[in-house]
Amino acid sequence: MIPMLDLKLQYRMLQKEIDSAVAEVLSGTQYVQGPNVRRFENEVAKYLQVKHAISCNSGSDALHLAMRACGIGQDDEVITTPFSFAATAEAVAHVGATAVYVDIDPVTLCITAESIEPAISPKTRAILPVHIFGQAADMPGICALARRYGLQVIEDCAQSFGSRLAKQHTGTFGDASCFSFYPSKNLGGCGDGGLFATNSDELAAQFSLLKNHGCETRNRHHAVGWNSRLDELQAVILRIKLKHIDQFNRQRVLAASHYASLLGPLPVQIPRQTDDLSHVYHQYTILSQERTGIIDALQKHQIGHAVYYPIPLPRQKAFSSISRSLDLSNTDRVCRRCISLPIFPEISHSQIETVADTIKQVHAG
Ligand SMILES: Cc1ncc(COP(=O)(O)O)c(C=O)c1O
């Protein structure tokens, strides 16, 4: 049996350090707004090379409150990708704006400046690209376009912690960015967690207010806010994992290149290969016309797999009436063919070979 991801291995490797840090927090009893939260934020800011890193409850909250901090609301349009998790669409919906979906690039599976430009209207306020599966979108191109039209860029980095383009981290190209520390993410906690990053003092101040009941100082409420704080236990665990994130991501890249060497000759589309961390393989997702056969074979051999994502966001009941879409032919084709295979930093070569052999047999037979 090969799981889709195995969190036990990472916990075992860091168990001593995590257990003793957790015990210290438990006995210290400062569970909310404790010192590890601030330290974690400072460490992430330094790692990403960004001025402000502000933690919150989840990647979903980071996105929603980022929209608010950026002043996006009713009558505004936000151009985004149809090929993402629901939280991307929810963030736009929560502030009453309209999501405008444009097609993805067939190779990177991200939206591009070329697909975005025709969707820009007088109502467009922002672009919300997603670095899907850990693949960095073309941020220089998207930011240049945004500058030309005076639009804000908010990056959804939920799946891309640690990925970079020419040494610059995703999450530092746009006006603001949002990260998730859900346990399965490249930097994953032991519960929910998220983070907002920006170089803007103004956006940082606004986000900080919104995530903590609109409070600047105790008992002074300057805005109607939310309770969206990262807790001290998550912060202390994430601080430990952050020290290893580049190593974890490099291990994912190695696993991906092993997959590529085995699956490359088959009639499937494999993710772009990289050794520069521009793709950090949160998922290893292939495209195949034989998806049903592959799923049956993986199931038979008890090999983990998942279809991310079978339905484009604007074709979901929740979002269809509150969005508009351009031509989404690439997205529709990708949704029919995509299948994600097991990947995690500790996956072994022999596990990858078993997965690849199973897929090979489908094409042989
Ligand atoms: C692309 C994307 N955006 C946002 C989120 C939301 O993050 P969270 O689960 O921390 O709320 C996720 C989580 O799966 C995601 O994959």
The ligand as an SDF file (V2000), in Angstrom:
LIG
                    3D

 16 16  0  0  0  0  0  0  0  0999 V2000
   -5.1250   26.8640   -3.8310 C   0  0  0  0  0  0  0  0  0  0  0  0
   -5.6560   26.9190   -2.4230 C   0  0  0  0  0  0  0  0  0  0  0  0
   -6.0880   28.1000   -1.9460 N   0  0  0  0  0  0  0  0  0  0  0  0
   -6.5420   28.2040   -0.6810 C   0  0  0  0  0  0  0  0  0  0  0  0
   -6.6000   27.1190    0.1640 C   0  0  0  0  0  0  0  0  0  0  0  0
   -7.1760   27.2760    1.5290 C   0  0  0  0  0  0  0  0  0  0  0  0
   -6.2790   26.9840    2.5460 O   0  0  0  0  0  0  0  0  0  0  0  0
   -6.7870   26.4380    3.9720 P   0  0  0  0  0  0  0  0  0  0  0  0
   -7.1560   25.0200    3.8160 O   0  0  0  0  0  0  0  0  0  0  0  0
   -5.6200   26.6540    4.8750 O   0  0  0  0  0  0  0  0  0  0  0  0
   -7.9490   27.2700    4.3650 O   0  0  0  0  0  0  0  0  0  0  0  0
   -6.1560   25.8830   -0.3000 C   0  0  0  0  0  0  0  0  0  0  0  0
   -6.2110   24.7030    0.5780 C   0  0  0  0  0  0  0  0  0  0  0  0
   -6.3050   23.5830    0.1720 O   0  0  0  0  0  0  0  0  0  0  0  0
   -5.6770   25.7750   -1.6270 C   0  0  0  0  0  0  0  0  0  0  0  0
   -5.2390   24.6130   -2.1130 O   0  0  0  0  0  0  0  0  0  0  0  0
  1  2  1  0
  2  3  1  0
  2 15  2  0
  3  4  2  0
  4  5  1  0
  5  6  1  0
  5 12  2  0
  6  7  1  0
  7  8  1  0
  8  9  2  0
  8 10  1  0
  8 11  1  0
 12 13  1  0
 12 15  1  0
 13 14  2  0
 15 16  1  0
M  END
$$$$
